[in-house]
Amino acid sequence: MKERDRIVVSGLVTLMILLWLGFLVHRSPRFPGSLWGGVLGVSGAALMMVPLVHSLIKRIAPLKQAVTERIPIRTLLRWHVYAGTFGSILALLHTGHKFDSPLGIALTAMMLMVVLSGFAVRYLSKQISEEVREKKDLQAVLFQRYQETAAEIGRRPELASAFVTLSQPIQWLRSYLLVPMYGVPAASADPYVRAVDLAEAISDLDYAIRTHEVLKNWFIRWLRVHIVLSVVLYVLLALHIWGAIHFGIRWFSD
């Protein structure tokens, strides 16, 4: 289910970006004010309210308790993701690629930033967390093998002199050939070579884990950015709706 959701949402985000880029080849200034343009706009705005409702449910304890007794929090999160993405797609169709007013341009840009930041936080950060967990498990296996190899070396000290006579280029070549990237090193007959292989593999994994941890922390900060962008988006959306109603009524009355 999680993998399917990731694939579907990735496809929807890609579609959203392609629709936004459509302004390069298509513009319909009259479409936003047409019947179908209005239907798409209202539908998109309604769907974009779902993430706001979900955020309020998460932050209001009595409301969260009452709602989650009937609807699991994971289901609410899925509604948040799908409704926000579909709403953005409908909103882009509603524009007819007419990006003339500063408010419309700001609203469209903010909408794209909110969806992309939410996608990064929801899916890319989880993928990084899974990779970190897998690398830590592999590192634990390699460390156990390294300890076993160290114990074997302790029982066979006579091989030390033979290992020291190897030239540095040969040691590097053997290690390079025997240690696949982030994998389990091939078993070597020489425990000293095996120990070097395992030590290098453990070191590579440690560097990769620390790098992924930095990315994970960066995505956590992006969650705060996503929340701030969402607040700005709803303010701009409210102004857009108010402008459409205000000027629409004036036009109708005239």
Contacts in CASP RR format, 6 or more apart in sequence:
PFRMAT RR
TARGET T0000
AUTHOR 0000-0000-0000
METHOD contacts of the structure
MODEL  1
MKERDRIVVSGLVTLMILLWLGFLVHRSPRFPGSLWGGVLGVSGAALMMV
PLVHSLIKRIAPLKQAVTERIPIRTLLRWHVYAGTFGSILALLHTGHKFD
SPLGIALTAMMLMVVLSGFAVRYLSKQISEEVREKKDLQAVLFQRYQETA
AEIGRRPELASAFVTLSQPIQWLRSYLLVPMYGVPAASADPYVRAVDLAE
AISDLDYAIRTHEVLKNWFIRWLRVHIVLSVVLYVLLALHIWGAIHFGIR
WFSD
5 78 0 8 1.000
5 81 0 8 1.000
6 123 0 8 1.000
6 127 0 8 1.000
9 81 0 8 1.000
9 82 0 8 1.000
9 85 0 8 1.000
9 119 0 8 1.000
9 122 0 8 1.000
9 123 0 8 1.000
10 119 0 8 1.000
10 123 0 8 1.000
12 82 0 8 1.000
12 85 0 8 1.000
12 86 0 8 1.000
12 89 0 8 1.000
13 85 0 8 1.000
13 115 0 8 1.000
13 116 0 8 1.000
13 119 0 8 1.000
15 89 0 8 1.000
16 85 0 8 1.000
16 88 0 8 1.000
16 89 0 8 1.000
16 92 0 8 1.000
16 112 0 8 1.000
16 115 0 8 1.000
17 112 0 8 1.000
19 89 0 8 1.000
19 92 0 8 1.000
19 93 0 8 1.000
20 92 0 8 1.000
20 108 0 8 1.000
20 112 0 8 1.000
22 97 0 8 1.000
23 97 0 8 1.000
23 99 0 8 1.000
26 96 0 8 1.000
26 97 0 8 1.000
27 96 0 8 1.000
27 97 0 8 1.000
27 98 0 8 1.000
28 96 0 8 1.000
28 97 0 8 1.000
28 98 0 8 1.000
29 96 0 8 1.000
29 98 0 8 1.000
29 100 0 8 1.000
31 37 0 8 1.000
31 94 0 8 1.000
31 96 0 8 1.000
31 98 0 8 1.000
32 38 0 8 1.000
32 41 0 8 1.000
32 94 0 8 1.000
32 95 0 8 1.000
32 96 0 8 1.000
32 98 0 8 1.000
37 93 0 8 1.000
37 94 0 8 1.000
37 96 0 8 1.000
38 94 0 8 1.000
40 90 0 8 1.000
40 91 0 8 1.000
40 93 0 8 1.000
40 94 0 8 1.000
41 90 0 8 1.000
41 91 0 8 1.000
41 94 0 8 1.000
43 87 0 8 1.000
43 90 0 8 1.000
44 86 0 8 1.000
44 87 0 8 1.000
44 88 0 8 1.000
44 90 0 8 1.000
44 91 0 8 1.000
44 94 0 8 1.000
45 87 0 8 1.000
45 91 0 8 1.000
45 237 0 8 1.000
45 241 0 8 1.000
47 83 0 8 1.000
47 84 0 8 1.000
47 86 0 8 1.000
47 87 0 8 1.000
47 90 0 8 1.000
48 83 0 8 1.000
48 84 0 8 1.000
48 87 0 8 1.000
48 88 0 8 1.000
48 91 0 8 1.000
48 111 0 8 1.000
48 233 0 8 1.000
48 237 0 8 1.000
50 79 0 8 1.000
50 80 0 8 1.000
50 83 0 8 1.000
50 84 0 8 1.000
51 80 0 8 1.000
51 83 0 8 1.000
51 84 0 8 1.000
51 230 0 8 1.000
52 230 0 8 1.000
52 234 0 8 1.000
54 76 0 8 1.000
54 77 0 8 1.000
54 79 0 8 1.000
54 80 0 8 1.000
55 80 0 8 1.000
55 227 0 8 1.000
55 230 0 8 1.000
56 63 0 8 1.000
57 63 0 8 1.000
57 64 0 8 1.000
57 67 0 8 1.000
57 68 0 8 1.000
57 76 0 8 1.000
58 64 0 8 1.000
58 73 0 8 1.000
67 76 0 8 1.000
68 76 0 8 1.000
81 122 0 8 1.000
84 115 0 8 1.000
85 115 0 8 1.000
88 111 0 8 1.000
88 112 0 8 1.000
88 114 0 8 1.000
88 115 0 8 1.000
91 108 0 8 1.000
91 111 0 8 1.000
92 108 0 8 1.000
92 111 0 8 1.000
95 104 0 8 1.000
95 108 0 8 1.000
99 105 0 8 1.000
99 108 0 8 1.000
103 236 0 8 1.000
103 239 0 8 1.000
103 240 0 8 1.000
104 236 0 8 1.000
104 240 0 8 1.000
106 236 0 8 1.000
107 233 0 8 1.000
107 236 0 8 1.000
107 237 0 8 1.000
107 240 0 8 1.000
110 229 0 8 1.000
110 232 0 8 1.000
110 233 0 8 1.000
110 236 0 8 1.000
111 233 0 8 1.000
113 229 0 8 1.000
114 226 0 8 1.000
114 229 0 8 1.000
114 230 0 8 1.000
114 233 0 8 1.000
117 222 0 8 1.000
117 225 0 8 1.000
117 226 0 8 1.000
117 229 0 8 1.000
118 222 0 8 1.000
118 226 0 8 1.000
120 219 0 8 1.000
120 222 0 8 1.000
121 219 0 8 1.000
121 222 0 8 1.000
121 223 0 8 1.000
121 226 0 8 1.000
124 219 0 8 1.000
125 216 0 8 1.000
125 219 0 8 1.000
125 220 0 8 1.000
125 222 0 8 1.000
128 212 0 8 1.000
128 215 0 8 1.000
128 216 0 8 1.000
128 219 0 8 1.000
129 216 0 8 1.000
131 212 0 8 1.000
132 209 0 8 1.000
132 212 0 8 1.000
132 213 0 8 1.000
132 216 0 8 1.000
135 182 0 8 1.000
135 205 0 8 1.000
135 208 0 8 1.000
135 209 0 8 1.000
135 212 0 8 1.000
136 209 0 8 1.000
138 182 0 8 1.000
138 183 0 8 1.000
138 184 0 8 1.000
138 205 0 8 1.000
139 202 0 8 1.000
139 205 0 8 1.000
139 206 0 8 1.000
139 209 0 8 1.000
141 184 0 8 1.000
142 184 0 8 1.000
142 185 0 8 1.000
142 198 0 8 1.000
142 201 0 8 1.000
142 202 0 8 1.000
142 205 0 8 1.000
143 202 0 8 1.000
145 184 0 8 1.000
145 198 0 8 1.000
146 195 0 8 1.000
146 198 0 8 1.000
146 199 0 8 1.000
146 202 0 8 1.000
149 191 0 8 1.000
149 194 0 8 1.000
149 195 0 8 1.000
149 198 0 8 1.000
150 195 0 8 1.000
152 191 0 8 1.000
153 159 0 8 1.000
153 160 0 8 1.000
153 191 0 8 1.000
153 192 0 8 1.000
153 195 0 8 1.000
156 191 0 8 1.000
159 190 0 8 1.000
159 191 0 8 1.000
159 192 0 8 1.000
160 192 0 8 1.000
162 190 0 8 1.000
163 190 0 8 1.000
163 192 0 8 1.000
163 193 0 8 1.000
166 174 0 8 1.000
171 193 0 8 1.000
171 196 0 8 1.000
174 188 0 8 1.000
174 193 0 8 1.000
175 193 0 8 1.000
175 196 0 8 1.000
175 197 0 8 1.000
175 200 0 8 1.000
178 185 0 8 1.000
178 186 0 8 1.000
178 188 0 8 1.000
178 193 0 8 1.000
178 197 0 8 1.000
179 185 0 8 1.000
179 186 0 8 1.000
179 197 0 8 1.000
179 200 0 8 1.000
179 201 0 8 1.000
179 204 0 8 1.000
180 186 0 8 1.000
181 204 0 8 1.000
182 201 0 8 1.000
182 204 0 8 1.000
182 205 0 8 1.000
182 208 0 8 1.000
183 201 0 8 1.000
184 201 0 8 1.000
185 194 0 8 1.000
185 197 0 8 1.000
185 198 0 8 1.000
185 200 0 8 1.000
185 201 0 8 1.000
186 197 0 8 1.000
187 194 0 8 1.000
188 194 0 8 1.000
188 197 0 8 1.000
END
